[in-house]
């Protein structure tokens, strides 16, 4: 078993004596708009049933609960939900996310912990992608999101780890993975475009590698930046964040 699985296993063992009941009685109900997408994905539907019992998909209020994705780890599943239907928030409003930890026992799932509103990434209440990761010996997740403001577009990724019974944010600000100012400058010759791909270093799972491609002033170059865990924070340990990102994102 990998170290991340062991970390979450210890967490689950500690929480077993305080197992939560299904939370169907919460004031916020399941969003009606989530019914079809959830039912179309059996693993997600099973996780929702384990976390919310027999709750019905009938709520339409802004604070309804919308299941997004179930992440699979060695000993548990984690259901990620957001408050409100995606795409229905204000321009500058993120998606309030909560995590429901489900322990797998003899083919069944049992809710053992809820991390409520641990993050609010994105705009218009939308996140792009949520992925299960292992980082620094802990199970964790990466959440990708982005947005556009006055013609400037940008995207970034935020990392979290299940550590010592908590769900810990590893970067105080998003690590930028894309930026483009073409919609703001209107002149293609002045446009700046930055794209990137990120990965966890397979040889050193305390490091996040981001490979940037920068197009500006008629030229293209590539740069690699490495963020590494120091304690429970990711800090730049190799390279530099391309300075063009600030101009391209309107910073």
N, C-alpha and C positions, 0 to 999 in steps of 0.2 A: 504494500500500500504506500502511496506517495506521502510526503510530509504534509501536504495540504490536507489530504484526507484525514490524517491523524489529528491535525489541529481541530478540524470540525468535529471529529469523533470525540475528543476530549470535551469540547463545548457541549455536545449533545449529552454526554454522560453526566455532566454537571447540571444540566437543565432537566434531566429525566424526572426528577422528583417534583418539579413544578410544571409539569406538562399542562399546556393551555387547552381549554375546551374549544370546540369549533366556535367561531366568532360571528355566527349568523345574526346574533342579536345586536350587532353594532348599529349605531344610528345611521351610518352611511351604508346604503345598499349597493348591490352590484349594478353597474350601468347596463341599461337595456341594450345599448348598442354593442356591448361586448358578447352578447349571447351567441350569435352565429360564429364569429371568429374563434371563440373558446371551444364551442362544440365541434368545430372542424378540426381541432388539434387534440386528440385523445389524451396525451400526457399532460397538456395544460389543463384540460377539463378535470382530470383526476386530481391534480394539485389544487385546483379551485375547490373541488368537493371536500378535500381533506382540510383545507383552511377555513372554508365558510359553511360547511355542512350543507343543509338543504336550502340555503338562501336563493331567492329567485332573482333573475335578471329583469328587474322592472323599474329601477330607479332612473330618473332623468335629471336630477338635481346636479348642480356643478360639483358637489362634493361626493358624488357616487364613486364607487371603487371599480376601476377598469383593470382587469388582469392583463398583463403584457407578455410575460414569458416565464417559463420554469427553467431554472438552471440545475444541472445535474452534477453532483459531486460523489465522492467515493462512498459516503455513508449517509448522505442526505440530499434532499432537493430543496431549492429555495425558489419560492414563488414571488415574482416582482409585480407589484400592482402600482397604479398611480391614482391619485385623487382627481376625479373628473375625466371626461372623455377627451382623448388626444385631439389636438387641433381646435379646441373650443376655448382656450385661454387667451388672454390679451397678448399683444405682440411681444412684450418684454417679459412675459410670465413663463416660468419653467414648469416642468412636470413634477409635482411632489410625489416622490417614490417611497414605498414601504416594502420591506422584505419579510416574508413569512417562511421560517425555517421548519421543514418537515422531515422528521426522522423516519427512515424506512425500517420496518420491523416485520419479518415474516410475510413479505409481499404487501404489507399495508403501510400507510403513511400516517404519522401523528404530529400534530402541530406542537412545537416545543418553545418557539420564541418568535416574537414579532419586533422588528425594528421599524418604528413608525417614522415616516417622513425623514429618512436619513439623508436625502439629497433632493435638490430641485434643479436639475439641468434642463437645457434646451430652451426653446422659445415656442410660443403658441401652445404650450403644454404638450410638446412633442419631443421624444428622444428617438434617435435613429437606430441604435443597436445596443444590445446588452449581452455581454459574453462572460462565461465562466472562465476564470484563470486560476493559476497557482503563482503566487508571488511571495518571495521571502519565507517560504515554508508554510504559508497560510493559503487556504482557499480564499478566493476573492472574486471580484467582478470588474469588468471594464465597461463603462457607459459612454457611448459616442453620441454627440448631439451637435447641432449647429443652428445657424440662423442668418438672416439678412437684415441689415439696417441701412436705410438711405443709400442703397446700391452697393454697399460693402457686404460681402458674404464671408463667413468664417465657420469653421467646425473644430471640434476638439474632443478629447477623451479624458475621462476621469476614472481613477483607479481606487478601489476599496478592498479591504481585507477583513476577514473574520479573525479577530485576534483578541485573546484573553477575554472572551465573552462579549466583545463589542464588535460593531461593524464600523471600521475606522476608515476615514478618508485619507488617502495617501498623498494627494496633491491639493493644495489650497486653491489654486486656479487651474483651469483646464489646460492640458498640454495641447497646443494648437496643431491640427493635422491638415488644415486647409484654409486658404485665405485668397480673396479675389476682389479687386477694386474696379473691375471693368464697368460695372453698372453705375459707378459713381463718377468716374472720370470722363466717360463717354468717348474718349480718344484711345483707340486700340494701341497706339504707339506708346502711350503712357500707362498701359495696363500692367499690373503685377499679378502673377498667379503663383501661388505656393500650394503644392500638394504633398502628401506624405503617407507613408505606411508605417505602422507601429507593430512591434512584436515583443514578447518576453524573451530575453536571451536564454536559449535552451541549455547553455552551458553554465549560466549564472542567473538563477531565477530571482535575484534581487535587482536585476537591471531591465529597464525598458528601453528598447532601441527604436529610434524614429529616423527613417530615411526620408529626407526632404528633396524635392525637385523644385527649383526656383526659376521662373521665367520672368525676366525683367530687362528693359533696355535692349531688346533684341538678342539677348543671350540666355543660355540655359546652363545651370550648374546643379550639382547634387551635393548634399552635405549630410553627414550622419551625426546625430546628437544622442547621447546616452544619459538617461536619468537612472540613478541608483538609490536604493533605499539607505537612508541614514536614520537609524531608529525606525520610526513609522512615517517617515516623510521621503518623498522622491525629490532628489536634487540633481542638477546637472553635474555629471562627473566627466564628461568628454564632449568636446565640441561646444558650439554656441547656438542658441536659437537664432535662425536667420533674421537679420534686422528688417528685411522686407516685409515680414509678417505684420509689423505694426502699421505700415503704410497701406498694405493690401487689405487689412481688416478695419481700417479707419481709426486705429488706436492713436 
